[in-house]
Amino acid sequence: MINKQQAEQSRLLLIDFIEVLKKKYSFDEKQVNVCGFSQGAIMDYGMGLTRPDKVKGIALLSGRLMDEIKPLVRPAAELKDLRVFMSHGTNDAMLGIHYAREGKTYLESVGVHPHYNEYPEGHIISSEMLNDLVKWLSAE
């Protein structure tokens, strides 16, 4: 069961956390990539699509896009520079592969073109997924 209020509070906390780090360490938001697995990926979707001004990119590992975020998603013009990495196991019994495929379709519908990969894995971060993520981060 999803606690919508808690999810929204967490999304706002993540945005605030980036701001605190920015002030403490003096960096530009466009240097920030956030990466999350499962629930973390769910949070990254919400933060990245609603506040693309706060990050350079989001990495979504075996997550899903909550329908509650869609009304908050920024216009395509604001999302055009958002980098997105997506990976998901085709054998994921926790969050089925359909969530990744639906998320990819949605992202494309709002003008975001993710770097998308499927792997013959379950609900894990495999070494192949991690290697692909590192390559994506290095290609900035």
N, C-alpha and C positions, 0 to 999 in steps of 0.2 A: 504494500500500500504506500502510495506516495503522499508525503506530507508537503502540500503545495506551499504553505506558509514558510516552513522550514527551508525548502528549496530556494524560495525567493530571498530569504534572509541570508542564506549561504552565498547566493549569487552576488548580493550587494557587499557582503564581507570580502569576497574575493576581489571585487573591484576596489574596495577601500584598501585592501592589503597591498595591491600593486601600487597605489598612491603612496602609502606609507614607505614602501621600499624605495620608490622613486625619490622621495624627499631625503631619506636616510643615506642612500648611496649615489644620489645625483646621476640618474640615467634617464634616457628618453624612453617613453613607452614603446616606441617603434623598435626597441632593442629586445623586447620581451616576447618570448614564445611560452605559452603555457601548455602543459602536457598532462593528460589525465587518462587513467585506466578505469573502465567501468563507471562507477559513480563520479569519479574525477572527470571522465570524458563528458558525462552529462552536464557537469558544472561548467566545463570549458565551452561547450556549445552555447550555454546561456550567457556566459560572460562575453565570449567572442562575438556573437551575433548581435548582442544588444549594446556592446561598448567596443566596437572595433577600433576606436580611437585609443584604447588602452594597451593594445597588443599588436605585434607584428604578425603573429600566427598562433594557431591552436592545433594541437595534436590530439586526435580523438582515437583512443585505443579501446576497442570493444565497448563502445557506449551507445547512447541513443539520444535523439532530440526529443525533449518533452514538448507536447503540444502547447502547453501553457506559455512557452517561450515565443512561439510564432507571432503572436500579436505585438510583441516587443521588439522584434527584429528590425534593425535599421534598414533604411532604403538601400537599394543596390549601389547607388553612387557612393555611399559610405562604406560599403563592404568590398568594393572593387580591389582594394589592395590587401585584403585579409588573406594570408596564406593558411591553407588547411591541409593537414595530413590526416588520413583516415586509415586505420587497419582494423581488421575483424576476422575472427576465425569462422570458417564455414561450418564447423562442428560445435559452435558455442551453444551450450544448453542453458546458460544463464540468461544471456541476451542474444537471441537468435540473429542470424545473419541478415534477416529481413530488416532489422533496425538500421544496420549500416547502409543497406541498399536504399531504403526509404530516406535516410538522412542525406545520402549523396544526391538523390533526385531532388530533394528539397533545396539543398545548397545550390545546385545548378539552376533551379527555378528562380533564385534570388541573385543570380549572377556570380556565385562563388564556384570556382572550379577546383575541387579538392584533388590532392594527390591520393589516390585511392588504391588500396591493396586488400585482397582477400588471401587467407592462408588456410591450409587444411589442419586447423588447430581448434581447440576448445576455447574456454574462457581463460586465456593465459596471454602473457607477453613472451613470445618465443624469441630465440636469438635472431631468427630471420626478420621478425617484426622490428626488433630493436635495431638491427643493422640498417634496415630501410629508413627508420626514423632518424638515425644518426646521419645518413646520407642526405635526407631531406633537410635537416638542420644545417648541414654543411653547405648546401647549395644556395643558401641565402644570398 
